């Protein structure tokens, strides 16, 4: 390794808390009030952390939020442009449907939009029977997938959500399922639509999103409503503020649609308010310093770039600085000489290079000699050299005189 690039082998590993984040995290927010919901939850959509819960594991009827698992299997098992032929379905008068005729051909994408926006039961049956061959086989797949996702309080008896023994879930499980689905761009795009036009089938159809919050509040972007006599009013909600703050909410057993929407808004607003943007790294501020070899100076080490993170109340942020104890110049300003790792709740989330804040000067020959030999010995050597030079000059002069 050349002198220009050499960095002292010993490095300092410094772990420092971020004061702004620590101060903010110390204040515990008051929990939201959702008195009419039988069960409710707010989770951080990024990592699933439960931010608020009210009877989160109570097993309850979930109405048409059952269709979230129907949608997941359709997204995983069928292509969007695949065309399904509608099976016979004898719907009751009060059921939500798009009035598919037996044998009518419609794309999977349109069926998904009908399923998730209009909550169409006939679209659910169409997807189920075409994907698995029968409703019973599809329900088996639904339960298998629930087990794979760790939904311990979930069981399905049909792909629709009609009240039936063995068709239930919990607020926590529904939030987990919604988080899984929202990672799928097709799903996220559909549930954020106020309405859609279905172009396939025997005629165009316009379907409206039954989640009125999506149209009324731009920051609300999902997910699914439901209602039956046994389940009451149900809503799985989602909202985002900026690219990093996102929450998923669930309310179960609400007495009216108005109470369902009001409590969902309360939870979404409360959840989003628990996030803040924090400047973690500032390239103008030194995080470490290193001695400059052979010089009585230090080099300031700064992050190569600024870094801001969105954090949730209660999260702990720390910086782990890996920096050299000593540098040998010359080095240019901005040269990488170490790194800083940002850790959130014990998990590394970003790593940024450390660089010299200014040029690091070289030592020069005299400084190296003095540093290696010490001042007294260096002075003696210099004096000896001077004496030797003087003696050499005298000898030359004496020889010149003798030669004359």
N, C-alpha and C positions, 0 to 999 in steps of 0.2 A: 504494500500500500504506500503510495507516495505521501510526502510530507503534507502536501496540499489537502489530501483527503483524510489524513490520519486523525482519528478521534480517540481520546483516552478510553481504554477498555472499561474502566470502572464507570458505572452510570448510576445516577440517583433515581430511585423510583419513589415518587411523592404522590400521596393520595390526599386530595383536598376537597372538602365539601364546598358547594357553591352557596354563598351566604343568602342570596336573593331567594333561591329555591327553598332552602332550609327554613327561612323565616316564613315564607308563604305556606309551606306545608304544615307548620305548627298550628295553624288556626283551623279547628274542625268545623265544617259548615253544618248548619242546622239541617236535619233531614226534611225532605219534601212531605207535604201532607196530601194524601190521596185517600180520603175517608170512605169513599163509596166503592173502591176496588176491593174485591175479596182477596186478591193476590196481585203483586206488582214487583217489578224489578227494573233497575237501571244498570247497564253494564258498559264498560269501556269497550267499544267495538274493536279496538286494535288488539287487545290481549285477553279480553273476556273477564277482566277484573270486575267484581260486583261492587258497585258504588252505593247502591241502596237496594234493600229487599224487604218485602212484606209477604210472609208465607211463600217463599220462592219455590219450595219443593212440594207444596200441596198439589195432589193429583186432582185435576178438574176437567170437565168437558171443555173442549176448545173450539167447537164449531168449525167454521171454514178456515181457521188457521191450520187445520189438518192439511189443507191443500199446499202448504209450504213443502211438506215431504213429497207430495205428488209432483210438485214442480221440480224438486231436486232430482228425483229419479228421471223425469222427462229430460232435464238438462244433461244428465249423465248417460242416458240410454238411447237418446234419439237425436238426429240432426235437425237443425231448424227448418231446412227446406224439405224435409221428409213429409210425405202426404199420407194422412190416415183417413180411412173410411169409417164413418160414424156407425157404431153398433146401435141396436135398438135400445132406447131408454125411456121408461115410463115415469115421467116426472110428476110430482104432485103440484097442484096449482101454485102454491106459495114458494116453490123452489126458484132459485136464481138460475137462469139458463140463457143460452143464445138461440134456442129452438133449432138445434141441428136435426135435420131429417136423416132417417136411417139410410146409410149408404152415401151420405154427403161427404165430399172429400175436402179436407182442410189441412193446411200445413201445420206442423208442430209449433212453429213460431206463433201463428195466429191462435192456436189452441192455448198456448201458454198465456198470451195476452188476455184471452177470454177468461182463463182460469184465475189469473192474479188480479185483474182489474174488475171485471164484472162478477167474479167469483162463480162462474158458470159451472153448475153441477154436471151438465151434459158434456162439457169439455173435459172435466175430470175423468168421467167414465170412458170417454173416447181415448184419452191418453192411456189410462190404465189397461184397458182391454187390448189395445194395439201393441203396447210395450210388452206385456206379460202373457197375453193370451186369454186371461180371465181376470175378473176383479179379485177373486180369491188369491190367485197367484201374485197379483200386484201388491195386495195387502201384506202377503208374506215378505215380499221384497221391502216394503216400507218398514216393517218391523226389524228385518235384518239390518237395514241401513241405520235405523235408530240405535240399535245395539252397537254398531260400528262407531257411531258418533258419541257413544257414552251417554245417551239420553236415558237415564235410569228410571225416570218417572213417566215414560212415554209408552203408549200402546195404541195401535191402530186397528180398527175394525172395518173401515171403509176408506176410500180415497177422497171422500167428499167432505166429511165432518158432520154428517147427520148424527143426532144423539143415538148412541148405541152402547151397549155394555162392552167394555174393553177399548173404547175410543177416548183416550184422555192424554193429558200431558201436564206440564208444570210451567210456571213462569220462567224458571231457570233453563229448562230444556228448550222452550220456544226461543229464548234469547240466543242460546247456543246454535240452534238450527238457523236462525236468521243471520247470525254472524257468518256461518258457513256459506249460506246462499249469497250474501252481499259481496263475497269475494268473486262471484261470477258476474262478469260485466253485463251479460245478456239479462240476467235476472235483475241486477241493480238498475239497468236502464228501463226495464218494463215497469217495476214498482214505483219509479219516479215519474211516470207519465200520468197526467190528469185524465187522458182518454187516448183511444187508439182506434184506427179503422182497420178492420179485418178484410183483406182484399180477396182471400181465397174463399172457397165455398160457393154455393149457388148464387149468392148475392153479397155485395159489400155490407158490412155491419159496423156500427160505431158502438164501442163499449166505453163505459165511464168507470173511472177509478172510484170504488166505494169508500176509499180512504180520503175523505174530503180535505184533510189537512195538507195533502200534497199540493193541491191546487191553491189553497188559501195561504200557505206559508212556504216561500221558496226554499227555505233552509231545511224543510222536512222532505225526506226523500224515500219514504217507505213506511210500512211494508205490507201489512195485510190485516183486514178486518174479519170479523165473524159474529154471527148471532144465531143462537137457538134458545128455546125456552129453558133448557137445562144449563147451558153455558152462560146465558146472559150475553151482554155485549163484551166483545173481546177485541183488542187491537195490539198488534205488534208494530211498534213505531221505530223510526230511525231518523236521525238528523245529523248534520255536519256543520262545523264552523271552520272554514279554511280547509286546507288539505290534510290536516293531521288530527283535529279534534272531531271525534265521531262517537255517538252513543246509540245503543239499541235499548228500547224500553218495551215492557209488556204490561198490560193491565187485563185482568180476568174478572169476570163476574160483575161487570158494571151494570147498573139498573137501566140506564138510558144511553143513547148515542151521544147526547150532550155531555153527560158525565164521563163517558169513555174518552171523548175528545179533550175535554178540559183536563182530566187527570193525565192524559198522555202529554199534552202541552206542558203541564207543570213539570213532569218528569224530564222531558226533553230539555226544557230551559234550565232546569236545575243541573242536569248532567253536563250540558255544554258550559255552564258557568264555572264548572270545577276545573276547566283547562286554562292554561295561560302560556304565552310564548315567552321563553326565557333566553336571553343572550348567554350562551355557555362559554364561547371562546371569542376573544377580541384580538385581532392580529396586531393591534397597537399596544397591547398589554403583555409584558413579559411574564412567563410562567416559571422560568428558571434562569439561572446564570451559570456560566462555566469559566473557570480560570483560563487565561491565555498562556500557553506554555512559554517560559522564559521571559514573561512580562508581568509587571505588577499591575495587571488590569483584568477585568472580567468582560465576557461577551454576554449580552442579553439575548435570551432565546424566546421567540414568540411563535404563536400558531401561524401556519402558512395562510390560513383563511379564517374568516369569521364563521361562527356556527351558532344557530339558534335552534331550539327544540321546543315542541309543544309538550308540556307536562301536565299531569293530573295532580290535584291536591293530594298530599300524602306521599307522593313519590320522592325518593331520595336520589339526588344527583351528586356524583363525585367525579373528580378528574384524576386520572392516574398519569403522572408525568414521568416519562422515561427519557432522561437527559444525561449527557456526558458530564463528568466532573471537570474535564480539561479539554481544551481545543488547541491544536497547533495550526497557526496561520502560515501563509495567508489564505483566507477564505473570503469569498464574496458574500455580500449581504443577500439573504434569502436562500443560502445553501442549507440543505436538509442535514440536521445533526441529531435528530431524536424524534419522539412522537408523544402525543397526548391522547389518551383514551377516555372517552366520556362514558360513565357507567350509570345506568338507571336501575335502581332497586337491585343492585348487585349484578346486573347483566350489561356487558359491553354493547353499546349501540352505535358509536361512531369512533373512528380513529383518524387523527389529523397529524400531519407532519409538524415537527418543531423546526424552526429555521433561525439562522442568525439575523438579528435585527439590523446590523450594520456590518461593514467590512471588518474582518478580523485581521489585524496586521501580523506580518511575519516577525521573527525575532531578530534576524541579522546575526552575523558571525560573532561579533563582540559580545552580544547579549548571551549567546549560547555558551561561549567560553566562560564568561563570568558566572553564569548560572551553574555550569558543570563543575568548575574548579573553585569557585568562591572568590570573594574580593581579595583577601590577603595573598593567596597563591597567584592570582592573576596579576596583582601589582608586582610581586617578585619576578614573575616571568617577564613582564614588560620591562622592568628595570634591568634584568639580565640581558634582554635583547638590546636595550639601549647601550649598556656597557659593552656588549659584544660588537655593536656597530662602531662605537667610539674606538675600541681597540683595533678594529679592522682598519679604520681610517688612519689611526696613528701608524700602524705597520706600513701602510701604503706610503705615507709621507716619509718615513725613515728610509724606505727602500729607494725612494726618489732622490733623497739627499745623498745617499751612498753612491747611487749611480752617477751623480754629477761629479 
